[in-house]
Amino acid sequence: MARNDDTTSSLDAFAQNKLAQLEARNQRRRLVESSRAGAMSMHVDGGPELISFTDNDYLGLSTHPDVIAAARDAAAVFGAGAGASRLVTGNHPLYSKLEQTIARIKGTEDAVVYGSGYLANVGIIPTIIGQNDLIIADELIHTSIHGGVQLSKATVRFCRHNDVAHVRDILETERANFGRALIVVDGVYSMDGDIAPLKELGELAKAFDAWLMNDDAHALGTIGDGRGSLHATGAHGLVPLQMGTLSKAAGAYGGYLAASRAVCDLMRTRSRSFIYTTGLPPAVVGAALKALELIEADAELVARPTKLAQHFANELGLAKPVTPIVPIVIGSETDALKASSDLADLGFKVIAFRPPTVPEGTSRLRFCFSASHRDHDVERLTAACKKLSLGNMS
């Protein structure tokens, strides 16, 4: 027993030491209870109502009555849980409809749905790329892509952000030394709100027999008429691997890969994070189906978040955004946390993002705009930011 106590004590000491180091750098994270009172209003730790400009619920569909009703109906018919992995008994009938819908929206032969976007990225990449292969990744890719890259055991080269010329240099220098090659980027970068140059990267990939993969988590439902970054950039036929999530603009949960039928069948057969994960609850799949139906049907809904973001940025003298994401880089962790707290005092929830989520010295506030934000919510937020001297009002 004494040995177990010693082991527990050393483990706790390790954890406490790491937490103290993070605390000293203002990088420790804490969960706060957020009770959503509506699409974009919430109470944090029982406090007063705040208007959230930090959610990824770009279209407000997580609280849309039709989406909620679809979730309820699916649960009533198919149950609360899937019961097993999809290859066992968890592949309830709603899955095929959802995958067909995603494939139609993305313009591919097929799609395969995963349990989450993280599971998709750590499953897709190691299934097609191995230790004798090359991965070229944008330096600002999402952490979940890093996970997939590491699991692949491939040689990795990071390119400067959105720098097509740098990607070309890497391919010219190293492509011949490897079997397969993958270029992987975010379609929309969640911390900056910019869009990957998919057409240029796709043409480059084609010239060097490489495969291009984009993570469209923040692009589905927000750009390209709701169809994502490939459609926004005119990269048709150049991005064979379109990954994304159903947890942001679609307001539900889950990840997906939209690709050829052969590639999707390979994922169903060999992708570990697909095979060894219980299927999504039917309610979640039902909600995602209804949300995608609304995205396809309502162009005005899809366009509204970016329009609000552009109005906000213009009022603060910021560069015109091309997505619903507007970052204001503060610099230090301390100053970013204070700015977030000051906005909360004025009635707004805006998270401060700090390293390692963003590079050192670039802690920031990230403002996410939703179709469910009211015009006067944005006007009040703009006034609050001006009061706090956030933005470029010179």
N, C-alpha and C positions, 0 to 999 in steps of 0.2 A: 504493500500500500504506500509506503514511504516513497518508493521509486516513482510510482504514478503521481504522487503529490509533487515531487521534484520536477517531473516532466511537465505537469500542468503549470507549475510556477514559472519554469523557464519559458514556456509558450506565452503565458500572460506577460512576462517581462519583455519578450520580443515584441508582442503586439503593442504594449504600452509605449515602448521606446519608439516604434515606427510612428505611432499616432502623435507622440510629442514632437517628432521631427516635422511631420506634416502640419501640425498646429502652428509651429514656429514659422512656417512658410505661408501660412494662411491657405493651405491646400487640403485641410481636413474636410471631409464631407459629412453632412448630417441629414438624416431624413426628417422632413417636417410633414405633418398630417395636413393634406390639402383636400378640403371638402368642396367639390365643384357644385356651385349653386345654379349653374347654367353653362352654356357653351364656353363662355370666356370670363365667367365670374367665379370666385372661389373664396373660401375662408381658410386661412392658414393657421394651424394650431389654435383654432377656435376664435381667432381674432376677427376684426371687421372685414367686410367684403372688399376684395381687391379685384380689379379688372386685370386679367392675365394677358400679357403680351409676350409670354414665354412658351406657350403651348405649341405643339406641332399639329394641332387639330385645325389645319388651314381652312377647312370648309365648314367647320362646326358640325360635322356629321356624326360625331360620337354621341351627341345629344339630340340628333334629329329624330322626331317621333316615328317616321317611317323606318329608320334604321333600327331603332329600339324595338318596334313591333316585329320586324323581321327576325331579330335575335330571339324574341320571346316565342314566336311561332316555331322557329327551328328547334328550340329546346323542348317545346311541347311535343313535337313529333319524334325527335331523335334522341332526346335525353340531355342531361347536363354535361356529360363528358363523352369522349369518343370511345373509351373503354380499352383501347390498346393502340399500338402503332398502326400506321396506315397499311402496312404490308401484312398485318395480322387480321384484325377485325375493325380497325378504326377509320376505314375509308368510307365514311357515310356518303350518301348520294349527292349531297350538296357540293362535295369537293370537285367533281367533274364539271359541274356548271361553273364553279368559280374559276377553275383553270381555263376553261374555254373562253370565259369572259376576259380574263387577263390577256390571253393570247390574242384575242380580237383587238383589244385596246392597244396592245404593244405591237401588233402587226407581225406576229410570229406564228409558226405552225402549232406550237404547243406551249404549255407552261406547267410548272410543278410548284406546289405550295409547300413551304416549310413552316415549322412552328414559330419562327421569328426571323427577323432580318439577320440577327447575329448568327443563328443556326444556319441560315442560307449561306452566308459568306464563309463560315468555317467548314461548310460541307462542299460547296461548289468547287472552290479553288483546288483543294487537295485531290479531288476526283479527276481532274484533267491535267494537273501539273505536278511533276515529281522532282526528285533530287538532281536529275540530269538536265533540267529545264531552266528557263530564264523567266523571271517576272520583272517587269518595269512598272513601278507604282508611283503615282503622284505623291509628293512629300506630305500632302495634307489629307490623304485617304482616311476614312473612318477607322476607328479602332477595331471594329469587327473584321475589316478587310485585313488588317495586320495579323489577326488571329488565323485567318485562312492561309495567309502567306507563310506564316511560321510553320503551320502544320504541313504544308506542302514539301518542305525541306529543299525547295528550289533555291537557286542563286537569285538574289534580289538586288536590283538597282533602283534607287529612288531618283526621280527626276524633279527638277524645279517645278513649282506649281504652274500648271497650265502652259508649260514651255514645250511646244511641239518640236522646236529645233533641238532641244536637249534630248528628247526621246529619239529623234533621228540619229543624233551623235552616238547614243548608246547602242542602237540597233546596228549602225554601220560598224562599230567597233567590236561588238560582242555577239551579234546574232548567230554568226556561223559556228560559234563554239558550243551551241546547245541544240538539243532536239526540238522541243516545243517552246514557244514563247507566248507570254500573256502580258498585255498592257491593261492595267486596272486603274480606274479613276472613279470619283464620285460624279454623277451627272450634275447634281447641284451640291455645292459644298456647304454644309450646315452651319459652319461658323462664319463664313464670309458671304454666302448668298450668291456666289458667282457660278457660272455654268461651264462645264468642261468643253473644250473645242473638239467635239466628237467627230465631226466630219473630217477635219484635218488628221486627227489621230487614227480614224478608221482607214483613211486612204494610205497612211503610213504603214499601218498594220498589214494591210493587204499587200503592199509592195514588198514587205519583208517576211511574209508568211507567218505573221503573229496574229493572235486573237485578241480582240478588244472587249473588255467587260466594263460596264458602268453600273454603279450603285445609284439607283433612282429613288431612294427612300424619300427625299425631299422634292422630287420632281413630279411623281405621279399625282395628278389632280391639281397641279399648280402651274405648269408651263406646257407648251406644245399642245394647246387646247385640251389639257388634262391628260394627254397621252405620255408626257414625259420629255426627257432631254433629247432623245434621238429625234423626235418629231420637231422639237423646238430648234434644233440645229441643222435639220435637213440631212441627217446622216443615215438615210435609208439604205439598208443592205450592207452597212459597214460595221454594225455592232451586233455580233452573233450571240452575245451573252448579256441580256438585260435583267439585272437583278433589282429587286425593290422590296418595299414593305407595304403592309395593309394597316399600319398602326398610326399613320400620320394623316394625310388628307382623307384617306378612306375611313378614318375614325374607328377602326376595329383592331385587329391584331394579326400577326403572321408575316412571313416573308415569302418571296417567290423568285423563281428564275423563269424568264420568258426566252425561249430559244427554239431550235429545231426539234422535231419529234425525236430524233435519234439522241440528241444531247439530253433531253428531258427524261427519256427512258433510261439512259445511263445513270442519271442522278437517282432515279427511283430504285435502281438496281445496286449501285455502289456507294452512294453518298451517305456516309455514316450518320451525319446529323439528321438526315431524313429517315433512315431505316430504324434507328434506335431511339426514336422519340414518339411519345404518344400523340395521336392526332389531335388537332385543334378541337375544342368544344364546338358542337354544331351551332350553338348560338353565335359564336364568333364568325364562323363561315357564312351563316345566314346574314349577319350584319354587313360583312364585307361585300357580299353579293349586291345587297340593296344599295350600299354606298357607291359602288362602281356604276350601278344603273343611274344614279343621280348625277354622277360626274359626267357620264356620257351624254346625258340629256340636257344639262344646264350650262351653257357656255358662259352666261353672265355670272353664275356662281363661281366658276373656275377663275374667271378674270378678276374678280373683285379683290382678293387678297393683295395681288401685286399692285393694283391701282391704289389701294390704301397705303401700301408701303412707299410708293412713289410720291404720294402727296406728303406723307410724313417727312421723307428725306428732303424733299424740296423746301419745306418749311424750316428745316434745320440746316440748310446749306450743305447737305451731304450729296455724294455722288448718286446718280439715279440708279435705283436697284432694278434688276431684271427678274427678280423672284420676290416672294413675300418676306424675305429675310433681310434685315438691316442691322449690321453690327456697328457699334460705337466702341472703338478700341480705347481703353482707359490707360492701360500700362501695367501698373502694379496690382497685385492681388488685393492689397488693403484698400486702395482707392476704388477698385471695381466693386468690392463688397460694400463700401460706404455708399456708392452711387445707387446700388441696388436697394439698400436699406432706406436711403432718402426717397426713392421713388415709391417704396412701400408706404412710407409715411404720408405720401400724397395720394395713395389709393391704387397703386399699380404694382403688379407682380412681374418683375423682369429679373431673371436670374443672371448672376455674375458668373461667367465661365472663366476658369483658371487653368493653369497647367496641371496635369499633362494634356487636358482636352485641347488646349491651344498652346502655341509656342511660348516659351518664357518671354516675359516683358510685353505680352499682348493680351493680358486679361481684359475682358470686355463685357459689355452688355449686348445681348443679342435680342433684338426685337423681332417677333414673329407676328405677322398680321393674318387675320382670319376673316373669311366672308361674314362671320357672325358678329364681328366688331361693328358697333354702330358708329356713324360718322362723328357724333359728339364725343365718343370714347377716344377717338384718334385726336380730335381737337384738344381735349383735356390733357392727353398724354403729351402732345406737342408743347402745350403751355407749361407743363411740369418740367419737361426737358430743358426748355428755355430758362425757366426759373433756376434750374440747377446748373446752367451753363454747359449742358451736354450738346455735342454737335459742333457745327462750324458756323457760328453766327457773325463772323467778322465781316 
